[in-house]
Amino acid sequence: MTGLEEARMRLAEIPLLQVTLNEPLSRHTRFGLGGEAAVFACTPDEAAFVAALREARGSGLPWGVIGMGTNLVVADEGFPGIVLRYDGARIEIHGGLVTAQAGAPLQALVDATIRAGLQGYEPMTGIPGNVGAAIYGNAGAYGASISDRIVRVRFFDGEQIRETDRAGCGFRYRESEFKRRRLRGEPWLSLSAEFAFPAGDGGEMRRKADEILAIRNRKYPPDMKCAGSIFKNLFFDRLPPGAREAVPPEVVKGGKVPAAWFLDRAGVRGMARGGIRVSEEHANTLYNAGGGTASEFRALVAELKRRVRERFGIELEEEVQYIGFGETLP
Ligand SMILES: Cc1cc2nc3c(=O)[nH]c(=O)nc-3n(C[C@H](O)[C@H](O)[C@H](O)COP(=O)(O)OP(=O)(O)OC[C@H]3O[C@@H](n4cnc5c(N)ncnc54)[C@H](O)[C@@H]3O)c2cc1C
């Protein structure tokens, strides 16, 4: 029996875990491209998810966790190991304290807080994905980030279930301790989180959220096969002097320069590689116009990075996450 067959059999024995073989990850990612996961397993049950994580870790095979696949690019060759997803989606509200399981859609959390008259997350309306992934990448928009209201996170550290407070989450711009540890090969997988909110004006929050959603839907039509912004924005202070001088002051927002500003100067809008295109409206958005592949995506990303590097001497860094690529991008 191969290691994969053994792992699949052991996973299949975990109650409430749904296991499939050769699962096309294009079905689970908004980009709609990439190959299959050799083994895919998902569950709404926390104990089953943790048992699956233990199995995956003990199997010696490559393994990973996905959320709703809105920030992922999967290699055309797929992923030769185990991909897990946690679907626990309960949200509970007691006064200003809210608990959400990591598999809950972030939008469900945003909507629940607005309905309860709790202020803080309304600018994040329309960010796709689940709560666990939002914590991992400290998702945010229009001046708000998930880190703003977090009190504590319950997580599996690869050995046991633990809790950490907000300081322990080490949030930074589009970053957290969950992400840093994972990139070092130490899995910290969130299971649920607790949030605290002040009271706000429900009607005013709904109005603001609807306004933001309308803007977002114009920028990213709901059927667009994309991952939002491909590259992280850049801290003005960390730019090389030449690039700093080129940036007009009005472009700097909250100390950051949009990656799109540099991409625009590099003339990338409308560029394409096969089925992958740069949006005509927004230079930091790449989308699958139909039949696109992960290798086309990587080739286009490498070209965009090259153009910005040559023009400004800066290295753009992807916000999007890769699954199944052995090496890093040039
Ligand atoms: C149209 C569009 C607009 C977007 N706009 C924004 C925006 O305004 N702001 C913003 O910040 N992002 C934005 N994004 C990016 C994306 O929505 C976020 O990165 C989101 O948090 C990803 O959630 P997901 O569930 O789809 O995660 P996935 O893409 O499936 O996974 C992302 C990462 O999260 C990790 N992960 C998943 N679950 C857990 C868990 N339980 N514990 C630990 N790690 C976990 C995965 O391993 C992976 O590394 C946008 C994307 C799209 C498609």
The ligand as an SDF file (V2000), in Angstrom:
LIG
                    3D

 53 58  0  0  0  0  0  0  0  0999 V2000
  -12.6360   39.6350   -5.4590 C   0  0  0  0  0  0  0  0  0  0  0  0
  -11.6820   39.5590   -4.3040 C   0  0  0  0  0  0  0  0  0  0  0  0
  -11.4920   40.6640   -3.5010 C   0  0  0  0  0  0  0  0  0  0  0  0
  -10.6060   40.6050   -2.4110 C   0  0  0  0  0  0  0  0  0  0  0  0
  -10.4570   41.7130   -1.6350 N   0  0  0  0  0  0  0  0  0  0  0  0
   -9.6600   41.6390   -0.5420 C   0  0  0  0  0  0  0  0  0  0  0  0
   -9.5280   42.7770    0.3270 C   0  0  0  0  0  0  0  0  0  0  0  0
  -10.1210   43.8330    0.1040 O   0  0  0  0  0  0  0  0  0  0  0  0
   -8.7320   42.6540    1.4190 N   0  0  0  0  0  0  0  0  0  0  0  0
   -8.0650   41.4900    1.7030 C   0  0  0  0  0  0  0  0  0  0  0  0
   -7.3780   41.4410    2.7280 O   0  0  0  0  0  0  0  0  0  0  0  0
   -8.1640   40.4150    0.8940 N   0  0  0  0  0  0  0  0  0  0  0  0
   -8.9420   40.4650   -0.2130 C   0  0  0  0  0  0  0  0  0  0  0  0
   -9.0330   39.3870   -1.0490 N   0  0  0  0  0  0  0  0  0  0  0  0
   -8.2320   38.1890   -0.7760 C   0  0  0  0  0  0  0  0  0  0  0  0
   -8.9820   37.1240    0.0300 C   0  0  0  0  0  0  0  0  0  0  0  0
  -10.3380   37.3910    0.0810 O   0  0  0  0  0  0  0  0  0  0  0  0
   -8.4390   37.0400    1.4440 C   0  0  0  0  0  0  0  0  0  0  0  0
   -7.0590   36.7350    1.4070 O   0  0  0  0  0  0  0  0  0  0  0  0
   -9.1780   35.9750    2.2570 C   0  0  0  0  0  0  0  0  0  0  0  0
   -8.8270   36.1150    3.6140 O   0  0  0  0  0  0  0  0  0  0  0  0
   -8.8950   34.5630    1.7860 C   0  0  0  0  0  0  0  0  0  0  0  0
   -9.8350   33.7110    2.3890 O   0  0  0  0  0  0  0  0  0  0  0  0
  -10.0940   32.2220    1.8810 P   0  0  0  0  0  0  0  0  0  0  0  0
  -10.9980   31.5480    2.8550 O   0  0  0  0  0  0  0  0  0  0  0  0
  -10.5620   32.2150    0.4840 O   0  0  0  0  0  0  0  0  0  0  0  0
   -8.6550   31.5820    2.0150 O   0  0  0  0  0  0  0  0  0  0  0  0
   -7.8210   30.7260    0.9700 P   0  0  0  0  0  0  0  0  0  0  0  0
   -7.5450   31.5450   -0.2290 O   0  0  0  0  0  0  0  0  0  0  0  0
   -8.4690   29.4130    0.7580 O   0  0  0  0  0  0  0  0  0  0  0  0
   -6.4840   30.5220    1.7930 O   0  0  0  0  0  0  0  0  0  0  0  0
   -5.6360   31.5990    2.1000 C   0  0  0  0  0  0  0  0  0  0  0  0
   -4.6560   31.1590    3.1740 C   0  0  0  0  0  0  0  0  0  0  0  0
   -5.3690   31.0140    4.4110 O   0  0  0  0  0  0  0  0  0  0  0  0
   -4.9280   29.8410    5.0550 C   0  0  0  0  0  0  0  0  0  0  0  0
   -5.9970   29.3220    5.9320 N   0  0  0  0  0  0  0  0  0  0  0  0
   -7.2490   28.9570    5.6020 C   0  0  0  0  0  0  0  0  0  0  0  0
   -7.9250   28.5660    6.6930 N   0  0  0  0  0  0  0  0  0  0  0  0
   -7.0720   28.6700    7.7520 C   0  0  0  0  0  0  0  0  0  0  0  0
   -7.1680   28.4050    9.1480 C   0  0  0  0  0  0  0  0  0  0  0  0
   -8.2790   27.9160    9.7130 N   0  0  0  0  0  0  0  0  0  0  0  0
   -6.0740   28.6440    9.9240 N   0  0  0  0  0  0  0  0  0  0  0  0
   -4.9350   29.1130    9.3890 C   0  0  0  0  0  0  0  0  0  0  0  0
   -4.7730   29.3640    8.0680 N   0  0  0  0  0  0  0  0  0  0  0  0
   -5.8450   29.1560    7.2590 C   0  0  0  0  0  0  0  0  0  0  0  0
   -4.6320   28.8780    3.9060 C   0  0  0  0  0  0  0  0  0  0  0  0
   -3.7690   27.8500    4.3070 O   0  0  0  0  0  0  0  0  0  0  0  0
   -3.9900   29.8070    2.8840 C   0  0  0  0  0  0  0  0  0  0  0  0
   -2.6100   29.9200    3.1070 O   0  0  0  0  0  0  0  0  0  0  0  0
   -9.9080   39.4130   -2.1450 C   0  0  0  0  0  0  0  0  0  0  0  0
  -10.1100   38.2910   -2.9530 C   0  0  0  0  0  0  0  0  0  0  0  0
  -10.9950   38.3610   -4.0360 C   0  0  0  0  0  0  0  0  0  0  0  0
  -11.2120   37.1680   -4.8940 C   0  0  0  0  0  0  0  0  0  0  0  0
  1  2  1  0
  2  3  1  0
  2 52  2  0
  3  4  2  0
  4  5  1  0
  4 50  1  0
  5  6  2  0
  6  7  1  0
  6 13  1  0
  7  8  2  0
  7  9  1  0
  9 10  1  0
 10 11  2  0
 10 12  1  0
 12 13  2  0
 13 14  1  0
 14 15  1  0
 14 50  1  0
 15 16  1  0
 16 17  1  0
 16 18  1  0
 18 19  1  0
 18 20  1  0
 20 21  1  0
 20 22  1  0
 22 23  1  0
 23 24  1  0
 24 25  2  0
 24 26  1  0
 24 27  1  0
 27 28  1  0
 28 29  2  0
 28 30  1  0
 28 31  1  0
 31 32  1  0
 32 33  1  0
 33 34  1  0
 33 48  1  0
 34 35  1  0
 35 36  1  0
 35 46  1  0
 36 37  1  0
 36 45  1  0
 37 38  2  0
 38 39  1  0
 39 40  1  0
 39 45  2  0
 40 41  1  0
 40 42  2  0
 42 43  1  0
 43 44  2  0
 44 45  1  0
 46 47  1  0
 46 48  1  0
 48 49  1  0
 50 51  2  0
 51 52  1  0
 52 53  1  0
M  END
$$$$
